[in-house]
Amino acid sequence: MSYKIKSIRAFIGAKNYDVSRQFYIDLGFEELKIFPKMSYFKLGDFGFYLQDAYVKDWVDNSMIFFEVENLESILKYIKDLKLPKKYDNVRLSEIIYKEWGKEFFLHDPSGILWHFGKFKEQ
């Protein structure tokens, strides 16, 4: 079968929906309200759904890989936002180099783990 994919969108939860909404707006996403307790956040053609729903095991085990072209400039941009100072529980790492490429980590206010990464060129 040949799929004609237009998008793949993850659903993530939020411990405090309003705080998480503002976090993603500050991070640079555009918010589109879907329902009173769900929004779609997008950057260009990519995005995800944020729900006003919190199941600890689900949120604690949610991870999203965000592939970018220039990892260093994205890290600098996010550092300049000072999100860990503005939001409780937000953590930002430095770049880690691995055999497959490099990445850094950003935990959102609920604990969702974002991997920002760049794969080695083949």
C-alpha positions in Angstrom: 0.0 0.0 0.0 1.2 3.5 -0.8 0.2 6.0 1.9 -0.3 9.6 1.0 0.5 11.1 4.4 -0.5 14.6 5.1 0.5 14.7 8.8 1.0 12.7 12.0 0.0 14.4 15.2 0.6 13.3 18.7 -1.8 13.9 21.6 -0.1 15.0 24.9 -1.6 15.8 28.3 -1.1 18.6 30.7 -1.0 18.8 34.4 -2.0 22.4 34.3 -3.6 23.1 30.8 -3.3 26.9 30.9 0.3 26.9 32.1 1.2 24.3 29.3 -0.6 26.4 26.7 1.4 29.5 27.6 4.6 27.4 27.7 4.1 26.3 24.1 3.2 29.7 22.9 6.4 31.1 24.6 8.3 28.3 22.8 7.1 29.7 19.5 4.2 27.5 18.6 0.9 28.9 17.2 -2.2 27.8 19.1 -5.4 26.8 17.4 -8.2 26.2 19.8 -10.1 23.0 18.9 -12.3 22.6 22.0 -12.4 24.4 25.4 -10.0 21.7 26.7 -7.9 20.9 23.6 -5.7 22.9 21.3 -3.6 22.2 18.3 -0.1 23.7 18.5 1.8 24.1 15.2 5.1 25.3 13.7 4.8 25.4 10.0 3.4 22.0 8.8 4.0 20.2 12.0 2.1 20.1 15.3 0.5 18.3 18.1 -2.6 18.3 20.2 -2.5 19.5 23.8 -5.3 18.2 26.0 -6.5 19.3 29.4 -6.0 15.7 30.6 -3.5 14.4 33.1 -2.7 10.8 33.7 0.6 10.7 35.5 1.9 7.4 34.0 1.0 8.6 30.5 2.6 12.1 30.8 5.6 10.8 32.7 6.3 8.4 29.8 5.5 10.8 26.9 8.5 11.7 24.7 8.5 13.6 21.4 11.5 13.7 19.0 11.8 17.1 17.3 14.3 16.9 14.4 15.9 20.2 13.4 18.6 21.3 10.9 20.7 23.6 13.2 20.6 22.2 16.8 23.0 24.8 18.2 20.9 27.7 17.1 17.7 26.1 18.4 19.3 25.5 21.8 20.5 29.1 21.9 17.0 30.3 21.0 15.4 28.2 23.7 18.0 29.3 26.3 17.3 32.9 25.5 13.6 32.3 26.4 14.6 31.5 30.0 11.8 29.0 30.3 13.2 27.1 33.3 13.1 30.4 35.3 9.6 31.2 34.1 8.0 27.8 34.6 8.2 25.3 37.5 9.5 21.8 36.5 10.9 22.9 33.1 14.4 21.6 32.5 16.7 22.2 29.6 19.9 20.2 29.0 23.0 20.9 27.0 23.8 19.1 23.7 24.7 15.4 24.0 26.7 13.8 21.3 25.9 10.2 20.3 26.9 7.8 17.6 23.7 8.5 15.6 23.9 12.3 16.0 23.3 14.9 18.7 20.4 16.1 20.9 19.3 18.1 23.9 16.3 17.7 26.1 13.5 20.0 27.2 10.9 19.0 29.8 7.7 20.9 29.6 5.8 22.0 32.8 3.9 18.7 33.0 7.0 16.5 32.4 6.7 15.7 28.7 10.2 15.1 27.5 11.1 16.7 24.2 14.2 15.5 22.4 15.5 18.1 20.0 18.0 16.4 17.7 20.0 16.2 14.5 21.0 13.0 12.9 24.4 12.4 11.4 24.5 12.9 7.7 24.8 9.6 5.8 
